[in-house]
């Protein structure tokens, strides 16, 4: 897995310098070694799917997650999202409850968030792989450097975007963003540990208001039933 990942051409151009670094090659070697020894999520072909679904120039919202889901069949490369047929995880259940309260969205029967990604939402975990059933097992092996580079690339782009940062981990990424040109919306994480602070924070309508201010089409947050 030490070859360049198959990113779309616009992301290849934006992140080419990062992909050529020895540190990134070492990261790919580490992930390949982990896959040889244990089960690693998401599957190799889905690790970079956040970039495939949201082209560099079309990205208008950036949602930062921390670590992929670590149970079988859940992670597929988009933060907070799970594959069809997989039970909706607790943080996403809380997101749906807040969406209903904030914008009146019906709670769907699935946690597959690709419809958001296809509207220009980059759903990026700061660490993009994980060993099965071992949260944060791939932390501090180089993913953070790569995903920080992706955030900086969006920040350096002429076209503004909205960055949605939930929880202390994500909020630390605000320093990578040029806040004079981009909008940063911070809030509590939707996990059960901080849900009381999350509920009522209206992040989804705030994002759409920010997009309208930037002259962009709002996100249709309603996830369809499958």
N, C-alpha and C positions, 0 to 999 in steps of 0.2 A: 504493500500500500504506500510505498515511498514515492510513487509517481504523483504528479499534480492531480488534485481532485478535478472532477469534470464539472466545473462551474460554468454557468452561462457566460458568453463572451464579454458582456458588459461588466460582470463581476470579476472575470479574469483580468480585465483591463484595470479595474479599480484596485484589485488586491494582488496584482502580479508581483509587485516587489516583496510583499509579505510571503507569498507562496514560494518564492525563490530562496528565502532565508534558510540557513542551516537549522535554525530553531524549529521551523515548520516541518522540515524533513525529519528531524528527530521526533517530533510529535507524531507524524505519520508512522514512523517505525515503532514507536511506543504502542500506538493503537493496534497495529498489525500483530505485535507480540502478545498483547492482551487478548486479541481475538484467537490467537493460536492456543492460548492457555485456558480461556474461560469464555462464557457467553457475554457478549458486549451489545449494548443497545445504543441507538437504533441500529438496524441492519446497515451494512456498509453502503448499500446503494441509496439509503435515505438520510445519511448523516448531513448532507449539504442541501437537503430539499427546501429549507427556508429560502435559500438563494434562488433555486429553480422557480419557486412559485412567485417570487416578488423581484422582478428585474430592478437593477440598480437605479435606473433613471425614473422608474415608475413608483419606487418606494416612497410613500407619503406618511406612513406611521411605522415607528419602530417600537416593538414590545420586547423587553428584555426579560428572559427567564434565567434561572441559575444553572440547573442540572437536569438532564433528561430523566423521564420516568424510568425506574429501574426494575419494573416487573415485566414478565413475558408479554409481548404483543402490544405494549402501550406506546412506547416512543416511536415516532416516525419523522423526527427532524424539525418539528415546529413546537416551540415552547407552549406549554399548557394543553396542547392538542393530543388526542389519542385516536387510534384507528377505529373505523366503524366496527361495531359489535363489542367494543371494550367498554366496561362500565365507566361512567364519568367520574374522574377523580375528585376528591373533596374540594380542592382549590377551584376547579372549574365549576363544580356545583354552586359554589359561592359566587363566582362570576356571573353565572346564569341568573341567580336570585337578584343580584344587583342590577343586571341588565333589565330584568322584568320591572323592578322598582324604578329604575332610571328612565327607561325608554319604552316600557310596556311590551318588550319582546317576550314571546311565548318561550317556555323552557323546552328545548328540543330533546329528542330521545337518544342523542348521541353526543360525543365530545369531539367530533371531527371538525376542526376549525379552518380547513383549507379555504372555504368561502371567504373568510377574512383575508387570508394571504393573497388570494387572487384579486383583491381590490387594492393591492399596493401596501400590504401590511407585512413588514419583515418581522417574523416571529422567532427571535434569536435567543437560544440558550447560550450563556457566556461560556459554559463548558458543553461541548457538543456530543460527547460519548460518555458512557458509564458502564462499569462492570455490573452484571446481573445482581440484583438484590443488595448492592453495596453503594449507597448514596455517596456522592462526592469522591468516588474512587479515582476519577480521572482529573480531579482538581490539581492545579499547579503543575501540569505537565506540558503547558504551552498553548492550550486552547484559548486561555484568557487573552494572550497576546494577539492571536489571530482575530478573535471576535472584537477586541478593542480596535483593531485596525479597520474592521468593517464599520464600526460606529464612527470612527474618525473619517472614513471615506465619505459616508453620508453627510457628516457635519461639514466637510470641506467642499461639498458639491454646491453649485450655485442655487439649485432649487431647494427651498426650505422643506422641512419635515416636522412631524410631531413625534416626540420621544415620550413613551409612556413607561414610567419607572416605578414599580411597585416594590416596597420593602427596602430595607437598608442596603442589601447587596446591590440591587439595581440602581438605587439612588447614587451610589458611588460613581456610576458611569456618567453622571451629569457633567463631571469635569472634562469629559472628552468632547462635549458638544458646545459649539459656538451659540450661546444663548441669545446673542444679538440678532441672529438670523433664523434660528429654529425655536420651536416651542417645546418646553420641557414640562410635562405634567407628572408630578410625584404624588404618591399616596401609599397607604398601607397595603401589604401583601394580602391576597385573598385566601391565604391558607387558614385553616381552622384556628391557628394560634393567634392570628391578628384580625380575625373576621369582624370583630366588633368595630374596629377602626375603619375597615374596608367598606362595610355596609353603609350606604347613605353618602358615599364620597362622590358619586355620580361621574366616574371617570369616562364613561362612554359618551355621554352628552358633552363633556368637556373636550374630548378629542374632536367630536364633530364640529363644535363651535370654533375650535382652533383651525380646523381644516377650512371652514367657511371663511374665516379671517384671512387665510392664506390663498383664497380663491380656488380651493380644491373641492371636489365632490365629497360629501360625507360618506362614511362607511355605513353600509347596510349591515347592522349587527345581528340581524335575525339568522340564526343557523337553521337550515331546513331539517325536518325529520328525514330519516333514511328508512 
